[in-house]
Amino acid sequence: MRSAVITIGDEILIGQVTDTNAVWIAQQLNIHGVRVGEMVTVSDNASQITAVLDRYIGDYDLIIMTGGLGPTSDDITKQTLADYFNSKMVMHPEILERITAYFKERGRSMLEANRLQAEVPEGCRVLINDHGSAPGMWFEKQGTIVVSLPGVPYEMKGLMEDHVIPEVNKRITVPMVVHRTIMTQGVPESYLAAMLRSWEKALPECVKLAYLPRPGIVRLRLTAVDKCAGEAGQLLEGIIGKLLKIIPEHIFGYDEMTLEESLGNLLKEKELTLASAESCTGGNIARLVTSVPGSSAYYTGSVIAYNNRIKTELLGVDPSVIKEKGAVSREVVEQMASGACKAFGTQTSIATSGIAGPDGGTDEKPVGTTWICVQNGIRSYAAKYSFSGTRERIIDQASYTGMQLLRRLILGNI
């Protein structure tokens, strides 16, 4: 099954809102074996919506549209679809009852615009929205399914999970696309590609590899297509097994696993606690670690030692070492890491000190120079890195590198 995704909204085209809906929809469709061929954003304009439908209907099996179903005057998708499918608008009793009950329960008056949300094109199949007021709509024409969903993300996701995905699954017998993603850290994309050249050449013809880099992390996406899809599980596991022998120290998880989740799982498994001492990363490691639900079981806290006085007073860094070696040095991050363990009573720590830029660099220590130290209660390990890019990219690279270094230290890989 092939699909296209259409996002409707002027707010996206002018950059006021980021379109997260299309990305999420594409991810879900791919998981369930539906290939996404195109993604497009159009304005709240009937002729543009119609033109895209004319182009896609007949070429795709499934079209998912989001946006333009609200109660305001700029929400024109529903009427546009009614006109496109030669259908008149009719009041849907069940939806009207739900909307009326919604406002009554909250003690609010229902406006005429709210009542009109219960109107739908007569020829559509209505998808009841248990997460909001705007219903979803299902049309079929020339062998193409057209589904229109609200643009509000949690409403769209609810309708996809409640109605669209279950119905699509009924119409697919064997998935045509199967993905596995291997999460790596510590090797830039070009170097990783060079390390994996022989492994990549040995991939079966029906398995494709994509490198998906972002600051500090490279995802390797394996895709089994067509004749391989039916036996993808066993085939991809064998391929990943060979990869593990080549870069075991750089792999931290699979599919949707984040580095902070992987580190948290390891800390829980080993019954270890963690603290961080951050200078150049400014608390970003703490933010990432605590974004994981349940992280209080292993994470105790952080000292954001941006000023040298904080390094000496709260972390016990020797002022003479800072004076002699500079704040961005092996000696300083080693003492920061030790100080964090002592201050918070933890077995492990991550410490960072560097020059995130855009200013502050020197010939000896240019922007991006970063020292990172990790401790696991038995050993410590410190290393110098030269990160590049914007300030934000440097901070992200340093944060992910610190978390992966601690994983490797705990696992005995460094």
C-alpha angles and dihedrals in degrees: 000000000000123000145184129206122216121191117194124202142100089217089068095046093053091048096247093121129030115231104234093152097075092050093050093046091050091050092051094046092050091050089056095047100262116135115222109215101175142011120195138172120211133181127253090273124125096214092051092048090049093048092054091048090050089053096047105036109095093018097066131045094214134025120189116197126187132188141033098073099109129111099259130097094254091059099095103147097100095051091043091055091047090054093043093053093041092244133137125229116256133181113253108215098206094049091046089052091051094048092047091050091047093058094040092054090054095045093240130134116247114232124214088251089059092049091051090060085076090065116099136172107276094231099054132095106240119229108206112229111219090177102055146347105277113085124218120240131215122200132172127204133161092350093309124116114215116196121186117198135177117268094229101106100223091046092048092048092048093053092046092052096040100043120358103051095044091051093046091050089056090058097048119075102178123016110245095200129041122181134197121180124202114203116216136180134185103041125081116235097255094048091046091052090052092050091050099042096111093041090050093049090054094057115118114258092249094054117082127196127210128185111217110185130187129165108306096352137074120196118206109207117197115195123192111200139186112337093015094054095081092057096030097121097061094035096052093044089057092049092049090048089059090047091054089061091055104044107011093146093056100049114090104163151333139257110339096000113128124209091243090054091048092050091047092051091051093049091051092047092051093039092236131147127218139210129176134214109199131185112153094021090057097208097317092124089052090049093051095045094048092047086078113089111244094022090133086078090072110009118080106174151287142253112216095207098185093145120058090231089064090050091056101036101041103025101033097238110167108248091214090058091053090048094048102036103022129240090277099065143106093251094054097048091046090055091043091054092048091046092052092053091049095044094050101029094237133146095222137039144174121212128186134186124168150118110275094177155158082177133018101065125129135191089262095042110023124189109291095037106137135172118204127186128187129188131193101185093264105047139015129208128195129184139173121233135189107211123183140202133052124343090261093051092049091051091049093048092050092047095050092043091054093051093047092047090055091049090051092047092052091047092047095244094129 
